[in-house]
Amino acid sequence: MLGTFVALDLVLFFVFFEVVLIPMYFLIAVWGGPERSRAATKFILFTLLGSGLMFVGFLVVYASAGTFDMTALARRHGSGIAYGSQLLAFVLMLVGSA
């Protein structure tokens, strides 16, 4: 989980975010309630959908800015990225995170 918070690259953030989900699946599948298998499967499907949307948002940022580096993106303050691309990336990452 620490890797998720210290990543300075969007791809690394995504990889660490996904790695954190693996132990959560096993926690649900092994120690969950009576329908733990169904719950674990739903967990994976929902997080897979959300992660896919978030990754597409990252790709929109890369296509517009040309970098996955979060420090370079923060230095630019959004300059060089069209407003429509910013809005699309935001909505994709918001829905993916939610």
Secondary structure, 3 states (H helix, E strand, C coil): CHHHHHCCEHHHHHHHHHHHHHHHHHHHHHHCCCCHHHHHHHHHHHHHHHHHHHHHHHHHHHHHHCCCEHHHHHHHCCCCCCHHHHHHHHHHHHHHHC
